[in-house]
Amino acid sequence: MYSSRSHTRGKGYILKIPGSERELRVLVNCKTYPAVSTKYVETVCTGGVDENGKFARLYPIPFRFLPEKEKYERWDIIKLRAYKDTKDKRPESWHLAPGTSIDVEKKITSERRRWEWMQPTIFESRDAMSDLGLTNGCVEIQPIELYYKPDNRKWSESQMQAIAQGDLFASEKERVGLGDRVPWQFRLKFRERSTGLEGDRKVLAWSYYAAYQRNKMSEGEVGALEKISERIRKSIFNPDRTVYAIFGTHSRIGKWMISGLYHVPKTITQLRGFQWE
């Protein structure tokens, strides 16, 4: 159960927009690498698709502090209560209601069923989404290069203070890994399929960084990075798959980021002729 009082720090208030709270039923399509802040200690931004084919950005979710039965995975359908707030103007953003429980219904394992949920979120380009006032969505891309580069090895002083405060509320199990920062970032050079516009972005998918943490003890840092990178390359450079970048903008600077990658068998994507001319 999400509790704003248990895991909120710092000053300032987020105001709920009256009448906006409702129950959401969402297919989770990405979870980003946990962020540390003075306000929420550690949170995960989660993206998904609702039953109307609209993208939903769920935040803040203190994933580490959730009961085990509420810890969802990618491609799970979840239900929860959320509302719009006055701070985040992005149309896809939903703020979890304090006290809400996350009901993990089931996992969608069929590529065809995932595609049925995901297809309405696919756009021709980032510019096409911007023209519609959207800040989340999928764009077909041609991967050019998947690589990794060094990142900061430590959190900032204020973030470390937030982590120290979080320790006061965390159980022994919850403390494991709290404060660990992956000192590397996975990045992707790509080309938009429809426009030819090229880009180079950090990929925020939590699964990549969690896999690195699991493998670094046995493989070493570089060995773990290579192992994860090769696994990703094998899928995104597979000629039998169509690759989509799940894009989202930053709440403050508005820059497009890659929250995750969605690589689908072409036998699925060609069923309904998704071809950009």
C-alpha positions in Angstrom: 0.0 0.0 0.0 1.3 3.4 -1.0 1.5 5.8 1.9 2.5 9.4 1.3 3.2 10.0 5.0 5.5 7.0 5.3 7.8 7.9 2.4 7.4 11.7 1.8 10.1 14.1 2.8 10.9 17.8 2.3 8.8 20.9 1.9 6.1 21.8 -0.6 2.8 20.3 -1.5 1.2 18.8 -4.5 -2.4 19.7 -4.9 -5.0 17.2 -6.1 -7.2 18.4 -8.9 -10.8 18.1 -7.6 -12.8 15.3 -9.2 -9.8 13.7 -10.9 -9.3 10.7 -8.8 -10.4 7.4 -10.3 -9.5 3.7 -10.5 -7.1 2.8 -13.3 -6.6 -0.5 -14.9 -3.2 -0.5 -16.7 -1.0 -2.9 -18.6 2.6 -2.1 -17.4 5.0 -1.7 -20.3 8.0 -0.1 -18.6 9.5 0.6 -15.2 12.4 3.1 -15.0 15.6 2.9 -12.9 14.7 4.0 -9.4 15.2 7.7 -8.6 16.3 9.1 -5.3 14.8 12.4 -4.0 14.6 14.3 -0.8 10.8 14.1 -1.0 10.2 10.4 -1.8 13.4 8.6 -0.8 13.3 6.1 -3.7 10.7 5.9 -6.3 10.0 4.2 -9.7 8.2 5.8 -12.6 6.0 3.3 -14.3 4.5 3.5 -17.7 1.6 1.6 -19.1 -1.5 1.6 -21.3 -5.1 1.9 -19.9 -8.2 0.2 -21.2 -8.9 3.1 -23.5 -5.5 2.7 -25.3 -4.1 5.8 -23.6 -0.7 6.0 -22.1 -0.5 6.3 -18.3 2.5 7.5 -16.3 2.2 6.4 -12.7 4.3 8.3 -10.1 5.5 8.2 -7.3 5.7 4.5 -6.6 8.0 3.5 -3.7 8.5 0.1 -5.2 11.0 -1.1 -2.7 8.5 -0.4 0.2 5.5 -2.1 -1.4 4.2 -5.4 0.1 5.4 -8.3 -1.9 1.9 -9.1 -3.4 1.8 -5.5 -4.9 5.2 -5.7 -6.6 4.2 -5.9 -10.2 6.4 -6.7 -13.3 6.4 -5.7 -16.9 3.3 -6.9 -18.8 1.3 -7.3 -15.6 -2.2 -5.8 -15.6 -2.6 -3.7 -12.4 -5.4 -1.8 -10.8 -5.0 1.2 -8.5 -6.5 4.6 -7.6 -4.8 7.7 -8.8 -5.5 11.4 -9.4 -4.3 14.3 -11.5 -2.2 17.0 -9.7 -1.5 20.6 -10.1 2.3 20.2 -10.5 2.7 17.7 -13.3 0.9 19.1 -16.4 1.8 16.2 -18.6 -1.5 14.7 -19.8 -0.5 11.0 -19.2 0.7 11.6 -15.6 -1.3 10.1 -12.7 -0.3 10.6 -9.0 -1.0 7.5 -6.8 -3.7 8.2 -4.2 -2.4 7.9 -0.6 -3.5 4.6 0.9 -4.1 2.9 -2.4 -3.3 -0.7 -2.8 -2.0 -2.0 -6.1 -3.9 -5.0 -7.3 -1.8 -7.2 -9.6 -4.4 -9.0 -11.7 -2.4 -11.1 -14.2 0.5 -11.2 -16.6 -0.1 -10.9 -20.3 2.3 -13.5 -21.9 0.9 -13.5 -25.5 2.7 -11.3 -27.9 -0.5 -10.8 -29.8 -2.4 -9.7 -26.7 0.4 -7.3 -25.8 0.3 -5.8 -29.3 -3.5 -5.3 -29.0 -2.9 -3.2 -25.9 0.2 -1.4 -27.2 -0.8 -0.6 -30.8 -2.9 2.5 -29.9 0.2 4.1 -28.3 2.3 4.0 -31.5 3.0 7.2 -33.4 5.0 8.1 -36.4 7.5 10.2 -34.6 8.3 12.2 -31.5 7.3 15.4 -33.3 4.0 13.8 -34.2 3.4 13.2 -30.5 4.4 16.7 -29.6 2.0 18.2 -32.2 -0.8 16.4 -30.3 0.4 17.6 -26.9 1.5 14.2 -25.8 4.5 13.4 -23.7 4.5 9.6 -23.8 4.2 7.1 -26.6 6.0 4.6 -28.9 7.9 5.2 -32.1 9.3 2.6 -34.5 13.0 2.9 -34.7 16.0 1.4 -36.4 18.6 0.7 -33.7 22.1 1.8 -34.7 24.3 1.0 -31.7 23.6 -0.2 -28.2 26.5 0.7 -25.9 27.3 1.7 -22.3 29.3 4.5 -20.7 30.3 5.5 -17.2 27.9 7.4 -15.0 28.2 8.9 -11.5 29.2 6.4 -8.9 27.5 8.1 -6.0 24.3 9.9 -5.4 24.5 13.6 -4.5 24.8 14.7 -0.8 21.1 15.6 -0.6 20.1 12.3 -2.1 22.3 10.4 0.4 20.6 12.3 3.2 17.3 11.2 1.8 18.5 7.6 1.7 19.7 7.9 5.3 16.3 9.1 6.4 14.7 6.3 4.5 16.7 3.8 6.5 14.8 4.8 9.6 11.6 3.5 8.0 12.9 0.5 6.1 13.0 -3.1 7.2 16.2 -5.1 7.0 15.1 -6.6 3.7 14.2 -3.2 2.3 17.6 -1.8 3.2 19.4 -4.2 1.0 20.7 -2.2 -2.0 19.1 1.0 -0.8 21.7 3.7 -1.8 23.5 1.5 -4.4 23.9 3.4 -7.6 24.7 1.7 -10.9 27.8 3.6 -12.1 27.0 3.0 -15.8 24.3 3.9 -18.2 23.0 1.9 -21.2 22.6 4.1 -24.3 21.1 3.6 -27.7 21.9 5.3 -31.0 18.8 5.0 -33.2 17.0 6.4 -36.3 13.3 7.0 -36.4 11.8 4.7 -39.0 9.5 7.2 -40.6 11.5 10.4 -40.5 15.1 9.2 -40.5 15.9 11.5 -37.6 18.7 10.1 -35.5 19.2 10.3 -31.8 21.3 9.0 -28.9 19.6 8.5 -25.6 20.1 6.8 -22.3 17.7 3.8 -21.9 16.1 4.0 -18.4 14.6 0.5 -18.3 15.0 -0.8 -14.8 15.4 -4.4 -16.0 18.8 -3.6 -17.6 20.2 -2.2 -14.5 18.8 -4.8 -12.2 20.3 -7.5 -14.4 23.7 -5.7 -14.2 23.4 -5.7 -10.4 22.6 -9.5 -10.4 25.6 -10.3 -12.6 28.4 -8.0 -11.5 29.5 -10.2 -8.6 30.1 -13.2 -10.8 31.0 -11.4 -14.0 32.7 -8.2 -12.8 31.5 -4.8 -13.9 32.6 -5.0 -17.6 31.6 -8.6 -17.9 28.1 -7.9 -16.6 27.8 -4.9 -18.9 28.8 -7.0 -21.9 26.5 -9.9 -21.0 23.5 -7.6 -20.6 24.3 -5.6 -23.8 24.7 -8.7 -25.9 21.3 -10.0 -24.7 19.7 -6.7 -25.7 21.5 -6.5 -29.0 20.5 -10.1 -29.9 16.8 -9.0 -29.7 16.8 -5.5 -31.1 19.0 -6.3 -34.1 17.0 -9.4 -34.9 15.7 -8.9 -38.5 12.5 -10.8 -37.5 11.5 -8.2 -34.9 10.2 -4.6 -35.1 11.6 -2.3 -32.5 9.8 0.5 -30.8 11.2 3.0 -28.4 8.9 3.9 -25.5 9.5 7.6 -25.2 8.6 10.0 -22.4 9.5 13.5 -21.6 11.2 14.7 -18.4 8.8 16.6 -16.0 11.0 19.7 -15.8 13.1 20.0 -18.9 10.7 18.4 -21.5 13.5 16.4 -23.2 12.5 13.1 -24.8 13.9 10.0 -23.0 13.7 6.3 -23.7 11.9 4.6 -20.9 12.1 1.2 -22.4 12.2 -0.8 -25.7 9.5 -2.9 -27.1 10.7 -5.5 -29.7 7.9 -7.4 -31.3 7.9 -10.3 -33.8 7.1 -9.0 -37.3 4.6 -11.7 -37.7 2.6 -9.8 -35.1 3.1 -6.2 -36.2 2.3 -7.0 -39.8 -1.1 -8.5 -39.0 -2.7 -5.1 -39.3 -0.3 -3.4 -41.7 1.6 -0.9 -39.6 3.7 0.6 -42.3 4.8 4.2 -42.3 4.9 5.7 -45.8 
